């Protein structure tokens, strides 16, 4: 994946071993210190994008060595596969599962062994004669094996003079475990029949009879559960690219030596001619050399009206042939196609989007040094007062143990689990905790038009009839003829007509007039349906009132279709991508949340302004190419705005990834859904306001959880420093703070959508 550019080279490295956003910042800082190197490291995608001076004596191996010297792993990622996982190769799901397996194994081990340890410590009835030794046997694998990632990260942090939540977990669990070992082997805790009575007396002890194995095992299990849940969410980061690569046609019918031959799309060469039948995807970018058709490019361009193509016109890979048979000559293949370029845009946007550092890590960076300083201060104080080495160490270790963050590990995952669970019930899918940080700051919401504000499909909007003509007759005759056509606009007329008049008659004769419309005989009438030019060819002029209706419709960006029969122009039909009924209300709700709505579309200005006026949006940016949507979002961000983006098409995927908050319509393409941070399953824009409200509420719950988790620890620290902390108080503080955090998170189940 290394690509040479004049004077410089660019490489993308897959980074391993990062546990938080501060790890990414650390690697980035180290790489940027190298001469002639510019690097950005993304924690969410676990990739480093590095540009380095090709003329300087720097190699990819040097870059990898620098990352490894920082305490992490780096390698060039394997080239992306197209299609499925390949014969015998692992699928994306299997690869993701392979990466999660070690974490899952540690979690299962920790939960299975920690539950009996915690139960024995908290319930005196379970404290059999040698319970403390059984606890040690069960807790040791949890502290050594299951908690190993925390110890490893803490060591890396220590080498770089920083502290994160991993440091807090590692120090707390090791302190609790080592003290318990000392008490069991050298103190009185190992005596057969020793129990921890269920009492909350505050009295100074020498600690020789106290063990804290349940704290070490319980914290590890709780926090591993949280990390596993977050890791599963984070695995989705690269799925947008996979979804994009899956969009293209997998096979193509190539014309070689006068024969039709089906080959994998990857084997197409520039200059090959291939066949595209009605309803098939166009395999790659090319030029039409035979035939004419309507191509539905809305997925890529946002244009709601299908594009008429004929010999000499360019077509784009992955768009849908909605009409006749085409023969296309390939002009771009592989990485040069528009689809591949859009995949690159999405990847660049994701790499440039910094994941918010965990709030818990930011707090830990301050809290850990304070706790360690307090523990050392406690040790020094008791030694200075002549209380003896055992009492001094008891108090110092108690400080470290009470600071062990059980509730802290639950604060984010429990709120996230309840919040995402409630969101799923309301048709809102939240990808991960990093998403929530941005919802609080968002002040501008960019709305895609086609499929987001509008239905995304052509709909019969109005029927204008000439004097004395019955609307039912127009719909019956025009609908019958259009029903025989495959053109998307014709299908819109047929569907609308059938909905209003019921069963449509069958034409006795039907012919397609390429680029103009259709003609035929229905119920004995010679009927024409199509462009005004089709009627002109038959010397039929539109009456003045129909001409005016046609002009007005076209100024509003709608498609006007003329209908004539028996030698006279009888009606004009208006077809357009209709605004969803719920969109005006959705825009009002977004404004109520303090957001400024902007309509962004690849469609023409007239259509965009008509839709914006209908839903109540003041600012419109129209006729924007897919790659330019990203630039619009970047420009708004450069103005100091925090931007949310709502979209549903492939053309929106890169902009969704670039936006501070991407909301994808669940009725849209996989690429858009995977590139977004939130998915609105219902395809109802009102869900966007509910999603932002729920995200803000969930974030608020996480913040209050973290506050109370720390508050309980801080409140108990003076008791620990005074040497007054017994195991029951330590265990109770840990349990009570955890119960409080879970209870606070469960309040999110009461969240209601605005229309309930």
Secondary structure, DSSP 8 states (H G I E B T S, - for coil): --EEETTEEEEEEEEE---SHHHHHHHHHHHHTSTTEEEEEETTTTEEEEEEESSSS--HHHHHHHHHHTT-EEEE------SSS-TTS--HHHHHHHHHHHHHHHHHHHHHHHHHHHHHHH-GGG--TTHHHHHHHHHHHIIIIITHHHHHHHHHHHHTT---HHHHHHHHHHHHHHHHHHHHHTSSTTSTT----S--------STT---HHHHHHHHHHHHHHHHHHHHHHGGGGHHHHHHHHHS-SEEEEEETTEEEEEEGGG--TT-EEEE-TT-B--SEEEEEE--EEEE-HHHH--SS-EEE-TT-EE-TT-EE-SS-EEEEEEE-GGGSHHHHHHHHHHHHHHHS-----HHHHHHHHHHHHHHHHHHHHHHHHHHTT--HHHHHHHHHHHHHHT--HHHHHHHHHHHHHHHHHHHHTTEEE--HHHHHHHTT--EEEEEIIIIIEEEEEEEEEEEE-TT--HHHHHHHHHHHHTT---HHHHHHHHHHHHHH-S----SEEEEETTTEEEEEETTEEEEEE-HHHHHHTT----HHHHHHHHHHHHTT-EEEEEEETTEEEEEEEEEEEE-TTHHHHHHHHHHTT-EEEEE-SS-HHHHHHHHHHHT--EEE-S--HHHHHHHHHHHHHTT--EEEEE-SHHHHHHHHHSSEEEEETTS-HHHHHH-SEEETT--THHHHHHHHHHHHHHHHHHHHHHHHHHHHHHHHHHHHTT---HHHHHHHHHHHHHHHHHHHHGGGG---TT-
